[in-house]
Structures are given as structure tokens and as C-alpha cells.
Amino acid sequence: MGSVTGSVHLAGCEWLQYDYGSALMARDQPGSFTMWRYRELLPVPDGPVRYPVPIGGTPLLPAPALRQTLGTPHLWIKDETRNPTASNKDRATALVIEDGLRRGVDTITTASTGNAAVATSFGAAAAGMRAVIFVSTDCQPEKLALMTQAGAWVFQVREGYAAAVDLSRAAARTFGWLDRNTGANPFTIEAKKTVAFEVWEQLGRWLPDVMFVPVGDGTTLVALYKGFAELVSCGLAARQPRLIGVQAERCQPLVWAWLGAPARQAELDPGATVADGIAVERPAIGDAVLDAVRRGGGGMVAVTDGALLSAVAMLAGRAGVGAEPAGAAALAGLESAVERGLADRSETVVLLVTGREVKASGAPTYPGRVTVVERFDEVERALAGDC
Ligand SMILES: Cc1ncc(COP(=O)(O)O)c(C=O)c1O
């Protein structure tokens, strides 16, 4: 049983705490390797796990051809595209729904730039829950189609992702739904930290020197920081790896914040980059990202759309890994960080590849399940019509 002993607030986000010790870490050889392997360090009470789909346990790939091309002999790819809906968002979805199933909640809501919404729609479908999703009107149509195919109710919000978050959170409060919004629900950090435990185990109970992470709202990076910090707290590791957060040049609020300078408006435009997954103008837990990066001696870098698309091609052509532009940001960031002296090619480097390009299956978006809204009363009216 994961025994949470309390929680603290760090740089604007809630951080669950445990009674740390090495006994909390699984020791057996994993029969089936999923994130529930780490349940002693997760807020999951005793009893069988109810979430019905295996999540996590993704491969750490040595990528020999990519190593040769880049001159990075100790480079690894943590391939999160192997999760059921092809992104790391499945981890957070699973833990939030696991909690909801135990509490008998029948509806989950989230806002999303796309991948968290797809993960939530499919996770809810598998668990027999209703999903109510809020996305921007410029959400990728292929992702929208997947959400509706999984039976989710989707609200497209004209004012974009930040307004979608506000509406989703208001709906969760008003109707008592599960609130999966990243950064708002501490379970999203708890679930995503299991990537740190997996990397440590897959490297033979050893940590890399540096890890590259795409950053949108920041939960993925902060969760890794927490996971690595917990390995230190458990007495299982002596130090944490440096974390380098990567943002798209056209939407890089945290790179400028890290440099201590105000961002120009042209560099805060979520619609202007190919990396929709990390195009977040006001990151939910940006302060915690900056804190984690500073404490670990890492940094933040911005990459151009051209570099993101080259990274997509290189991951496919030299590692056999299919990634979407946001998912490939870690590789683009490596080149930029080496140029700036933030990383060295001889170090043990892990690239977190967070998401795969969604294929257009040709299956339709079910129009009856998508409503374009601006205000909360429009959401309420649409939902009343559903009952
Ligand atoms: C593919 C991909 N990578 C990275 C991220 C960024 O994750 P976070 O919001 O936790 O920083 C997202 C978020 O949607 C994503 O879809």
C-alpha cells in the first residue's frame, strides 16, 4: 500500500510525501512491467488495481545508429510512445481513474492540448466512465476524431487552451467530477514520476547524467524531478540527474523566465508552432519547472520548428521511433544544449520521447459529440440536453 504521509506545496504545486526508505522500491524481477510496480510510492490503497489497461513499463532504447550519428555513445531513448494511446499521458490518466473507480465517481474531465484528451477518452472508455473533454478549437482534427470515437463528450473552446482549463476545472467543481487537469491534480505528478523509477531500474539501478524533457504545462518535467528526488530520499541514489526542459521557439514562456527576461509576444503564440503538445502560453506549474531545473543544475532551451521536424525525421530514420514534433523535442533540445555547453556528448543522456504522431485513420469525428463554446453556461446547457 502506498502510504502517503502528507503533502507540501512547492513552487505552486502540491507534492505528496511518503515515509521514504529503500523498502518502498520493488525488488523482484518484473513479471509484467507496468507502472503499478511502484505502487508503494503511489497513492494507491491496498487491493487489486482496477484500471483495466496495462500502462508504463516502456522500453529504454540504446538506439545504436542514432548514437553513431550524433557521436553520443551513452545516449538512451525512453520511448513513451509505447503506451496504449501513444503518449506519456496514459500514466496520469490511469492513476486519476484508478482513484475515481475506488471512490465511485462516474465522470472524468480534463482540458488538453490533445494527447491528454485522447488518453482520458480511451482510459475512461476502458474503465466504463464518462469523459468530458475541453480543447481549443485548433486542436488537431485527428486527435478530435479519436476522442469522439472513444465516446467522449468534447467541448471546443474558442479562446484556446487556457480558457479550456478554466471551463474544465469549473465543471469539475460544479458537478463533482474527477479533475484530471495536469498540474491541478497532484496524482498527475505521482503517475508521471514512475518514468524516473523505470529509467533508474533500466540503467541497472543507476541514474543518467542528464535527461531531456519536452515542456508544456510542466508536469512531465516536475514529475521526473520528484521521482529522482524520491530515489535519493529512499537512499537508492546519491544524486539527481540534470533536467533540461525543451520548448518550441514560437511558444517559450519558460525559457525566457529561466533566462530572467520577458518573452516577446511572437514567442508566446501556441498556434504558431508544429509542436502543439507543448504549445502552452501560461504553463500550469511553470514556477515548479524553473525550481526543478535550477535545483538540479539543468536548464531550459528553445528549438525551432525546423529543428523539431528534423528531430522527428532523425528519430524515425536513425532509431525507428515514430514521434510527433512535441514528442521529438528532447532530441532537438540535445543539439541546442550541447551548443550552449549545458550538456556534453560523452555523458549518459536520456531523451524522453513523449508522443507519437496520430495517424489519420479516415474514421469520422462524430459531430454530435462536439460542441463549440465560450462560456460555462453554454457548457451547462449542452450537458442538460445530454441527460
Ligand atoms: C507529446 C507531448 N509531449 C510533451 C508534453 C508536455 O507535457 P507537460 O504538459 O507535462 O509539460 C505534451 C503535453 O500535452 C505532449 O502532448
PDBQT file of the ligand as one rigid body, heavy atoms in Angstrom, charges set to zero:
ROOT
HETATM    1  C1  LIG A 401       3.736  14.891 -26.925  1.00  0.00    +0.000 C 
HETATM    2  C2  LIG A 401       3.802  15.759 -25.706  1.00  0.00    +0.000 A 
HETATM    3  N1  LIG A 401       4.999  15.991 -25.167  1.00  0.00    +0.000 NA
HETATM    4  C3  LIG A 401       5.127  16.770 -24.078  1.00  0.00    +0.000 A 
HETATM    5  C4  LIG A 401       4.032  17.355 -23.486  1.00  0.00    +0.000 A 
HETATM    6  C5  LIG A 401       4.244  18.281 -22.333  1.00  0.00    +0.000 C 
HETATM    7  O1  LIG A 401       3.881  17.750 -21.124  1.00  0.00    +0.000 OA
HETATM    8  P1  LIG A 401       3.644  18.678 -19.855  1.00  0.00    +0.000 P 
HETATM    9  O2  LIG A 401       2.376  19.449 -20.108  1.00  0.00    +0.000 OA
HETATM   10  O3  LIG A 401       3.547  17.711 -18.759  1.00  0.00    +0.000 OA
HETATM   11  O4  LIG A 401       4.820  19.613 -19.736  1.00  0.00    +0.000 OA
HETATM   12  C6  LIG A 401       2.760  17.126 -24.004  1.00  0.00    +0.000 A 
HETATM   13  C7  LIG A 401       1.566  17.702 -23.362  1.00  0.00    +0.000 C 
HETATM   14  O5  LIG A 401       0.471  17.635 -23.846  1.00  0.00    +0.000 OA
HETATM   15  C8  LIG A 401       2.642  16.309 -25.152  1.00  0.00    +0.000 A 
HETATM   16  O6  LIG A 401       1.453  16.072 -25.716  1.00  0.00    +0.000 OA
ENDROOT
TORSDOF 0
